Amino acid sequence: MAKQKKQQQTQTEIIQQNIKEGRLVVMKKENENLLIRIRFNNMQTDDSEKWRLLVNGNEFQTSEIFINCQTRTLTERFEDVGIKHHIVCDAKEVIFKDNMATIN
């Protein structure tokens, strides 16, 4: 289990690097929606990472987000962190290009 988590973390890091470099990254699952959580990044160092986009639990940072599906809000309590507020949607796909995300 730890090895699988490490491989997923490494894959997430590679995807994040591609996003930051402005490359085209498309995320989708066959016959399944993606659970998207959006939060403002309080730890931002510059405008290139001002939004935190959690796609099925994997976090990515981006500069802008365009949402083309129904959204709702969600408040969650995390034991070590406290309360977090999200904008949430079930998406068919997420497309990153030029460090911007489009959620369909």
Buried (B, 14 or more C-beta within 10 A) or exposed (E): EEEEEEEEEEEBEEBBEBBBEBEEBEBBEEEEBBEBBBBEBEEBEEEBBBBBBBBEEBEBBBBEBEBEEEBEEEEEEEEEEEEEEBBBBBBEBBBBEEBBBBBB
